[in-house]
Amino acid sequence: MIQEFFIAFIQAGLPVGLVAYGLVWWALRNDYLGEARTTREIEQESRLRAKDKKARKQVDPVHRKWLSLGGGFYGVVAVLTLLHIELGEVRDFIAGFDGVGPFLDRLSVGMLVGLIIETIRNTIAALTWPVYWLGEISSSRIWIWIIAAYAGYWAGSSLASNYSRGRS
């Protein structure tokens, strides 16, 4: 069990923590989260802004995606899930061609429509990330992975908040 927690921390907690730190630090630096300074306030403010379409339009595209996917912990994991799915598909897409010539030969409106539909499907999968990751993680102790991911989120958000408060 300790070994699985260590693996979960490396594969889930660390990435979630790094992304949370980056998103929260940038959001606080640019006043996207108002006066929020504690992890709890950051979570609450990001959820409120996620529901406010007008507030979402006033932020950069990365934060807009975070907020549109729920903000807070849920949104961070959704963003990571979307990146995981999309980067895997881009890798597979590029690997399917032997070069620029074959790619240009197969380039069509149908291909572009297919890419758009796949992006919509991937966004839905990201929004339902608990279901996606239940299928991806082969463990009978999924709760360890959730705890590791939330611990990473909490640590990253707290560090960003503390850094932001120290710089103000």
C-alpha positions as CSV (number, residue, x, y, z in Angstrom):
1,M,0.0,0.0,0.0
2,I,2.9,2.4,0.8
3,Q,4.4,1.6,-2.6
4,E,1.1,2.4,-4.3
5,F,0.8,5.7,-2.5
6,F,4.3,6.6,-3.6
7,I,3.4,5.7,-7.2
8,A,0.1,7.6,-7.0
9,F,1.9,10.7,-5.6
10,I,4.5,10.7,-8.4
11,Q,1.9,10.0,-11.2
12,A,-1.1,12.0,-9.9
13,G,-0.1,14.2,-6.9
14,L,3.0,15.8,-8.4
15,P,1.4,16.7,-11.8
16,V,-1.8,18.0,-10.1
17,G,0.3,20.0,-7.6
18,L,2.5,21.5,-10.4
19,V,-0.5,22.5,-12.5
20,A,-2.4,23.8,-9.5
21,Y,0.6,25.9,-8.5
22,G,0.9,27.4,-11.9
23,L,-2.8,28.1,-12.4
24,V,-3.3,29.6,-8.9
25,W,-0.1,31.6,-9.0
26,W,-0.9,33.1,-12.4
27,A,-4.6,33.7,-11.3
28,L,-3.5,35.5,-8.1
29,R,-0.8,37.5,-9.9
30,N,-3.4,38.7,-12.5
31,D,-6.2,39.2,-9.9
32,Y,-8.4,36.6,-11.5
33,L,-9.5,35.4,-8.1
34,G,-10.2,38.6,-6.4
35,E,-9.1,38.8,-2.8
36,A,-8.8,35.0,-2.4
37,R,-5.6,34.1,-0.5
38,T,-6.2,30.8,1.4
39,T,-6.6,27.5,-0.4
40,R,-10.3,27.4,0.7
41,E,-10.9,30.9,-0.6
42,I,-9.2,30.0,-3.9
43,E,-11.4,26.9,-4.2
44,Q,-14.6,28.9,-3.5
45,E,-13.6,31.9,-5.7
46,S,-12.7,29.7,-8.6
47,R,-16.0,27.8,-8.4
48,L,-17.9,31.1,-8.3
49,R,-16.0,32.4,-11.3
50,A,-16.5,29.1,-13.1
51,K,-20.3,29.7,-12.9
52,D,-20.0,33.3,-14.1
53,K,-19.6,33.4,-17.9
54,K,-18.8,37.1,-17.9
55,A,-15.9,36.6,-15.4
56,R,-14.6,33.7,-17.5
57,K,-14.4,35.9,-20.6
58,Q,-12.1,38.3,-18.7
59,V,-9.3,35.8,-18.2
60,D,-6.6,34.3,-20.5
61,P,-7.5,31.1,-22.5
62,V,-5.8,28.7,-20.1
63,H,-7.6,30.0,-17.1
64,R,-10.8,30.2,-19.1
65,K,-10.5,26.5,-19.8
66,W,-9.7,25.8,-16.1
67,L,-12.8,27.7,-15.1
68,S,-15.0,26.3,-17.8
69,L,-14.1,22.8,-16.6
70,G,-15.2,23.6,-13.1
71,G,-12.3,25.5,-11.4
72,G,-10.7,24.4,-8.2
73,F,-9.5,20.8,-7.8
74,Y,-12.1,19.5,-10.2
75,G,-11.0,21.9,-12.9
76,V,-7.3,21.2,-12.4
77,V,-7.8,17.5,-12.8
78,A,-10.1,18.1,-15.8
79,V,-7.5,20.2,-17.5
80,L,-4.8,17.6,-16.9
81,T,-7.2,14.9,-18.2
82,L,-7.8,16.9,-21.3
83,L,-4.1,17.4,-21.9
84,H,-3.4,13.7,-21.3
85,I,-6.1,12.7,-23.8
86,E,-5.3,15.3,-26.4
87,L,-1.5,14.9,-26.3
88,G,-1.9,11.1,-26.7
89,E,-4.1,11.6,-29.7
90,V,-1.8,14.2,-31.3
91,R,1.1,11.7,-30.8
92,D,-1.0,8.9,-32.4
93,F,-2.2,11.2,-35.2
94,I,1.4,12.3,-36.1
95,A,2.7,8.7,-35.9
96,G,0.0,7.7,-38.4
97,F,1.8,9.6,-41.2
98,D,5.1,8.8,-42.9
99,G,5.9,12.5,-43.6
100,V,4.4,15.8,-44.6
101,G,3.4,14.5,-48.1
102,P,1.1,11.7,-46.9
103,F,-0.4,14.2,-44.4
104,L,-1.2,16.7,-47.0
105,D,-2.6,14.0,-49.3
106,R,-5.1,13.0,-46.6
107,L,-5.9,16.5,-45.4
108,S,-9.6,17.1,-46.1
109,V,-12.7,18.8,-44.7
110,G,-13.7,15.4,-43.3
111,M,-10.5,15.1,-41.4
112,L,-10.9,18.6,-39.9
113,V,-14.5,17.8,-38.9
114,G,-13.4,14.6,-37.4
115,L,-10.8,16.5,-35.3
116,I,-13.4,18.9,-34.1
117,I,-15.7,16.1,-33.1
118,E,-12.9,14.3,-31.3
119,T,-12.0,17.5,-29.4
120,I,-15.6,17.8,-28.2
121,R,-15.6,14.1,-27.1
122,N,-12.3,14.7,-25.3
123,T,-13.7,17.7,-23.5
124,I,-16.7,15.6,-22.3
125,A,-14.2,12.9,-21.1
126,A,-12.3,15.6,-19.2
127,L,-15.5,16.9,-17.6
128,T,-16.2,13.3,-16.4
129,W,-12.6,12.7,-15.4
130,P,-13.5,10.4,-12.4
131,V,-15.0,7.9,-14.9
132,Y,-12.1,8.3,-17.3
133,W,-9.4,7.7,-14.6
134,L,-11.3,4.7,-13.1
135,G,-10.8,3.1,-16.5
136,E,-7.1,4.1,-16.8
137,I,-5.8,3.3,-13.3
138,S,-5.5,-0.4,-12.6
139,S,-5.8,-0.4,-8.8
140,S,-8.3,-1.7,-6.2
141,R,-7.4,1.2,-4.0
142,I,-8.5,4.2,-6.2
143,W,-9.0,6.2,-3.0
144,I,-5.2,6.4,-2.7
145,W,-5.0,8.0,-6.1
146,I,-7.7,10.6,-5.2
147,I,-6.0,11.4,-1.9
148,A,-2.6,11.8,-3.7
149,A,-4.2,14.0,-6.3
150,Y,-6.0,16.2,-3.8
151,A,-2.9,16.5,-1.6
152,G,-1.0,17.6,-4.7
153,Y,-3.7,20.2,-5.5
154,W,-3.7,21.4,-1.9
155,A,0.1,21.7,-1.7
156,G,0.3,23.5,-5.1
157,S,-2.5,25.9,-4.3
158,S,-1.1,26.6,-0.8
159,L,2.4,27.2,-2.1
160,A,1.1,29.6,-4.8
161,S,-1.0,31.4,-2.3
162,N,1.9,31.8,0.2
163,Y,4.2,32.9,-2.5
164,S,1.7,35.4,-3.7
165,R,1.1,36.8,-0.2
166,G,4.8,37.1,0.4
167,R,5.2,39.1,-2.8
168,S,2.3,41.5,-2.2
